[in-house]
């Protein structure tokens, strides 16, 4: 089946909601951690199988993602340090970072 995800760097994947609930694909890629950045958490069955972090982010051009970066980067680094893979996923593919004074 189709999996909507891309490997950004070794062991770091970026994908959609569909990729986050595709258990077969995640197991094949050795994904053990999932970072969810959207308005809804993953289903309970997915959360039981993976180490998950949820960041409630509204899909809007006015959402400030910068406030979440330190915590998210630490979670990603922890997964990669364990020689496992991590999936960072979103819902609609639309994320905006508003930078004042850039």
KETORDREN-658702 format. One record per atom (N, C-alpha, C): residue in one letter; y, x, z. Coordinates in steps of 0.2 Angstrom, whole numbers, padded with zeros to 4 digits, always signed. Atoms other than C-alpha are relative to their C-alpha. Last residue first. Layout:
BEGIN
<"A", <Y, X, Z>>,
...
This chain:
BEGIN
<"X", <+0004, -0005, +0004>>,
<"X", <+0192, +0066, +0047>>,
<"X", <+0004, +0001, -0006>>,
<"X", <-0003, -0007, +0001>>,
<"X", <+0204, +0058, +0060>>,
<"X", <-0003, +0005, -0004>>,
<"X", <-0008, +0001, +0000>>,
<"X", <+0193, +0044, +0066>>,
<"X", <+0002, +0007, -0001>>,
<"X", <-0003, -0007, -0003>>,
<"X", <+0175, +0046, +0060>>,
<"X", <+0007, -0001, +0000>>,
<"X", <-0007, +0000, +0001>>,
<"X", <+0166, +0029, +0057>>,
<"X", <+0003, +0006, +0004>>,
<"X", <-0003, -0004, -0006>>,
<"X", <+0148, +0032, +0054>>,
<"X", <+0007, +0000, -0001>>,
<"X", <-0007, -0003, +0001>>,
<"X", <+0140, +0019, +0043>>,
<"X", <+0002, +0004, +0006>>,
<"X", <-0003, -0003, -0006>>,
<"X", <+0122, +0014, +0042>>,
<"X", <+0006, +0003, -0002>>,
<"X", <-0007, -0001, +0000>>,
<"X", <+0114, +0002, +0029>>,
<"X", <+0003, +0002, +0007>>,
<"X", <-0002, -0006, +0003>>,
<"X", <+0096, +0004, +0026>>,
<"X", <+0007, +0001, +0000>>,
<"X", <-0003, +0001, +0007>>,
<"X", <+0093, -0014, +0031>>,
<"X", <+0002, +0006, -0004>>,
<"X", <+0002, +0006, +0003>>,
<"X", <+0081, -0012, +0046>>,
<"X", <+0002, -0001, -0007>>,
<"X", <-0005, +0004, +0000>>,
<"X", <+0081, +0006, +0052>>,
<"X", <-0002, -0007, -0003>>,
<"X", <+0000, +0006, +0005>>,
<"X", <+0068, +0019, +0055>>,
<"X", <+0006, -0005, +0002>>,
<"X", <-0007, +0004, -0002>>,
<"X", <+0067, +0036, +0062>>,
<"X", <+0000, -0005, -0005>>,
<"X", <-0004, +0005, +0005>>,
<"X", <+0049, +0041, +0061>>,
<"X", <+0006, -0002, +0003>>,
<"X", <-0004, +0006, -0003>>,
<"X", <+0042, +0056, +0071>>,
<"X", <+0003, -0004, -0006>>,
<"X", <-0005, +0002, +0005>>,
<"X", <+0028, +0069, +0067>>,
<"X", <+0004, -0006, +0004>>,
<"X", <+0002, +0007, +0002>>,
<"X", <+0018, +0079, +0080>>,
<"X", <+0006, -0002, -0005>>,
<"X", <+0004, -0001, +0007>>,
<"X", <+0019, +0098, +0083>>,
<"X", <-0003, -0007, -0002>>,
<"X", <+0007, +0002, -0002>>,
<"X", <+0024, +0094, +0102>>,
<"X", <-0004, +0001, -0007>>,
<"X", <+0003, -0006, -0004>>,
<"X", <+0041, +0103, +0098>>,
<"X", <-0007, -0001, +0002>>,
<"X", <+0001, -0005, +0004>>,
<"X", <+0044, +0090, +0084>>,
<"X", <-0003, +0006, +0004>>,
<"X", <+0006, +0002, +0004>>,
<"X", <+0042, +0075, +0096>>,
<"X", <-0002, +0006, -0005>>,
<"X", <+0006, +0000, -0005>>,
<"X", <+0054, +0083, +0109>>,
<"X", <-0006, -0001, -0004>>,
<"X", <+0002, -0007, -0001>>,
<"X", <+0067, +0088, +0095>>,
<"X", <-0006, +0000, +0005>>,
<"X", <+0003, -0003, +0006>>,
<"X", <+0067, +0070, +0089>>,
<"X", <-0002, +0007, +0001>>,
<"X", <+0006, +0003, +0002>>,
<"X", <+0070, +0063, +0106>>,
<"X", <-0004, +0003, -0006>>,
<"X", <+0004, -0003, -0005>>,
<"X", <+0084, +0076, +0110>>,
<"X", <-0007, -0003, -0001>>,
<"X", <+0002, -0006, +0002>>,
<"X", <+0092, +0071, +0093>>,
<"X", <-0005, +0003, +0005>>,
<"X", <+0005, +0000, +0006>>,
<"X", <+0092, +0053, +0098>>,
<"X", <-0002, +0007, -0002>>,
<"X", <+0006, +0003, -0002>>,
<"X", <+0100, +0056, +0115>>,
<"X", <-0005, -0001, -0005>>,
<"X", <+0004, -0005, -0005>>,
<"X", <+0113, +0067, +0108>>,
<"X", <-0006, -0002, +0002>>,
<"X", <+0003, -0006, +0003>>,
<"X", <+0117, +0056, +0093>>,
<"X", <-0004, +0004, +0005>>,
<"X", <+0007, +0000, -0001>>,
<"X", <+0119, +0039, +0101>>,
<"X", <-0003, +0007, -0002>>,
<"X", <+0001, +0000, -0007>>,
<"X", <+0138, +0039, +0104>>,
<"X", <-0007, +0001, +0001>>,
<"X", <-0001, -0006, -0003>>,
<"X", <+0140, +0045, +0086>>,
<"X", <-0002, +0000, +0007>>,
<"X", <+0007, -0003, -0002>>,
<"X", <+0132, +0029, +0079>>,
<"X", <+0001, +0007, +0004>>,
<"X", <-0001, -0007, -0001>>,
<"X", <+0148, +0019, +0080>>,
<"X", <-0006, +0003, +0002>>,
<"X", <+0004, -0002, -0005>>,
<"X", <+0145, +0002, +0072>>,
<"X", <+0001, +0008, +0001>>,
<"X", <-0004, -0001, -0006>>,
<"X", <+0160, -0004, +0062>>,
<"X", <-0004, +0003, +0006>>,
<"X", <-0004, -0006, +0001>>,
<"X", <+0152, -0003, +0045>>,
<"X", <+0004, +0002, +0006>>,
<"X", <-0007, +0001, +0002>>,
<"X", <+0139, -0015, +0052>>,
<"X", <+0004, +0006, -0001>>,
<"X", <+0000, -0002, +0006>>,
<"X", <+0120, -0016, +0056>>,
<"X", <+0007, -0002, -0003>>,
<"X", <-0002, +0005, +0005>>,
<"X", <+0122, -0018, +0074>>,
<"X", <+0001, +0003, -0007>>,
<"X", <-0006, -0002, +0004>>,
<"X", <+0114, -0004, +0084>>,
<"X", <+0000, -0006, -0005>>,
<"X", <-0003, +0007, +0003>>,
<"X", <+0102, -0007, +0099>>,
<"X", <+0006, +0002, -0004>>,
<"X", <-0007, +0000, -0001>>,
<"X", <+0094, +0010, +0101>>,
<"X", <+0002, -0006, -0003>>,
<"X", <-0003, +0005, +0004>>,
<"X", <+0075, +0010, +0104>>,
<"X", <+0008, +0000, +0002>>,
<"X", <-0006, +0000, -0003>>,
<"X", <+0064, +0025, +0109>>,
<"X", <+0004, -0006, -0005>>,
<"X", <-0006, +0003, +0003>>,
<"X", <+0046, +0024, +0106>>,
<"X", <+0006, +0000, +0003>>,
<"X", <-0005, -0001, -0005>>,
<"X", <+0030, +0034, +0110>>,
<"X", <+0007, -0002, -0004>>,
<"X", <-0004, -0006, +0002>>,
<"X", <+0017, +0026, +0099>>,
<"X", <+0005, +0001, +0006>>,
<"X", <+0004, -0006, +0003>>,
<"X", <+0002, +0015, +0101>>,
<"X", <+0004, +0006, -0001>>,
<"X", <+0005, -0002, -0004>>,
<"X", <+0009, +0002, +0114>>,
<"X", <-0004, +0006, -0003>>,
<"X", <-0003, -0004, -0006>>,
<"X", <+0026, +0001, +0105>>,
<"X", <-0006, +0002, +0004>>,
<"X", <-0003, -0007, +0002>>,
<"X", <+0017, -0004, +0089>>,
<"X", <+0002, +0004, +0006>>,
<"X", <+0006, -0004, +0002>>,
<"X", <+0007, -0018, +0097>>,
<"X", <+0002, +0007, -0002>>,
<"X", <+0003, -0003, -0006>>,
<"X", <+0023, -0024, +0106>>,
<"X", <-0006, +0004, -0002>>,
<"X", <+0005, +0004, -0004>>,
<"X", <+0032, -0027, +0090>>,
<"X", <-0003, +0004, +0005>>,
<"X", <+0006, +0001, +0004>>,
<"X", <+0047, -0015, +0086>>,
<"X", <-0005, -0005, +0004>>,
<"X", <+0006, -0005, -0002>>,
<"X", <+0063, -0018, +0095>>,
<"X", <-0006, -0001, -0005>>,
<"X", <+0006, +0002, -0003>>,
<"X", <+0077, -0028, +0086>>,
<"X", <-0005, +0005, +0002>>,
<"X", <-0001, +0005, -0004>>,
<"X", <+0095, -0024, +0082>>,
<"X", <-0006, -0003, +0004>>,
<"X", <-0001, +0007, +0003>>,
<"X", <+0093, -0008, +0074>>,
<"X", <+0001, -0005, +0005>>,
<"X", <-0008, +0001, +0000>>,
<"X", <+0090, +0011, +0077>>,
<"X", <+0002, -0007, -0004>>,
<"X", <-0002, +0006, +0003>>,
<"X", <+0071, +0013, +0081>>,
<"X", <+0008, -0001, +0001>>,
<"X", <-0007, +0002, -0003>>,
<"X", <+0065, +0030, +0085>>,
<"X", <+0003, -0006, -0004>>,
<"X", <-0004, +0004, +0004>>,
<"X", <+0046, +0031, +0083>>,
<"X", <+0007, -0001, +0003>>,
<"X", <-0006, +0002, -0003>>,
<"X", <+0035, +0045, +0090>>,
<"X", <+0004, -0004, -0005>>,
<"X", <+0001, +0002, -0007>>,
<"X", <+0017, +0049, +0087>>,
<"X", <+0006, -0003, +0003>>,
<"X", <-0006, +0002, -0004>>,
<"X", <+0017, +0051, +0068>>,
<"X", <-0002, -0003, +0007>>,
<"X", <+0000, -0003, -0007>>,
<"X", <+0002, +0061, +0062>>,
<"X", <+0007, -0002, +0004>>,
<"X", <-0006, -0004, -0001>>,
<"X", <+0006, +0056, +0044>>,
<"X", <+0001, +0004, +0007>>,
<"X", <+0001, -0006, +0005>>,
<"X", <-0011, +0048, +0042>>,
<"X", <+0005, +0005, +0000>>,
<"X", <+0006, -0004, -0003>>,
<"X", <-0008, +0038, +0058>>,
<"X", <-0002, +0006, -0005>>,
<"X", <-0003, -0004, -0005>>,
<"X", <+0009, +0032, +0052>>,
<"X", <-0005, +0005, +0003>>,
<"X", <-0004, -0005, +0003>>,
<"X", <+0002, +0026, +0035>>,
<"X", <+0002, +0005, +0006>>,
<"X", <+0004, -0004, +0004>>,
<"X", <-0012, +0016, +0044>>,
<"X", <+0004, +0006, -0003>>,
<"X", <+0004, -0005, -0005>>,
<"X", <+0000, +0009, +0057>>,
<"X", <-0005, +0005, -0004>>,
<"X", <+0006, -0002, +0004>>,
<"X", <+0012, +0002, +0044>>,
<"X", <-0004, +0005, +0004>>,
<"X", <+0006, +0004, -0003>>,
<"X", <+0024, -0006, +0057>>,
<"X", <-0006, +0001, -0005>>,
<"X", <+0001, +0000, -0008>>,
<"X", <+0037, +0007, +0056>>,
<"X", <-0006, -0004, +0002>>,
<"X", <+0003, -0006, -0002>>,
<"X", <+0036, +0009, +0037>>,
<"X", <-0002, +0000, +0007>>,
<"X", <+0007, +0001, +0002>>,
<"X", <+0040, -0010, +0035>>,
<"X", <-0004, +0007, +0001>>,
<"X", <+0004, +0004, -0005>>,
<"X", <+0055, -0008, +0046>>,
<"X", <-0007, +0000, -0002>>,
<"X", <-0002, +0007, -0002>>,
<"X", <+0062, +0006, +0035>>,
<"X", <-0005, -0004, +0005>>,
<"X", <+0003, +0006, +0003>>,
<"X", <+0060, +0024, +0034>>,
<"X", <+0002, -0006, +0002>>,
<"X", <-0005, +0005, +0000>>,
<"X", <+0065, +0042, +0038>>,
<"X", <-0002, -0006, -0004>>,
<"X", <+0000, +0005, +0005>>,
<"X", <+0052, +0055, +0042>>,
<"X", <+0006, -0005, +0001>>,
<"X", <-0005, +0005, -0001>>,
<"X", <+0053, +0071, +0052>>,
<"X", <+0001, -0005, -0006>>,
<"X", <+0001, +0005, -0006>>,
<"X", <+0038, +0081, +0053>>,
<"X", <+0005, -0005, +0002>>,
<"X", <+0007, +0000, -0003>>,
<"X", <+0044, +0095, +0042>>,
<"X", <+0000, -0004, +0006>>,
<"X", <+0002, -0007, -0002>>,
<"X", <+0062, +0090, +0036>>,
<"X", <-0007, +0000, +0002>>,
<"X", <-0007, -0003, +0000>>,
<"X", <+0068, +0074, +0028>>,
<"X", <-0001, +0007, +0001>>,
<"X", <+0000, -0006, -0004>>,
<"X", <+0050, +0067, +0024>>,
<"X", <+0007, +0004, -0001>>,
<"X", <+0000, -0006, +0003>>,
<"X", <+0053, +0050, +0016>>,
<"X", <+0000, +0005, +0005>>,
<"X", <-0002, -0006, -0005>>,
<"X", <+0048, +0033, +0020>>,
<"X", <+0000, +0006, -0004>>,
<"X", <-0007, -0002, +0001>>,
<"X", <+0045, +0016, +0011>>,
<"X", <+0003, +0005, +0005>>,
<"X", <-0003, -0002, -0006>>,
<"X", <+0026, +0015, +0011>>,
<"X", <+0007, +0002, -0001>>,
<"X", <-0006, -0003, +0001>>,
<"X", <+0018, +0005, -0003>>,
<"X", <+0003, +0002, +0007>>,
<"X", <-0006, +0004, +0000>>,
<"X", <+0000, +0000, +0000>>,
<"X", <+0006, +0004, +0000>>,
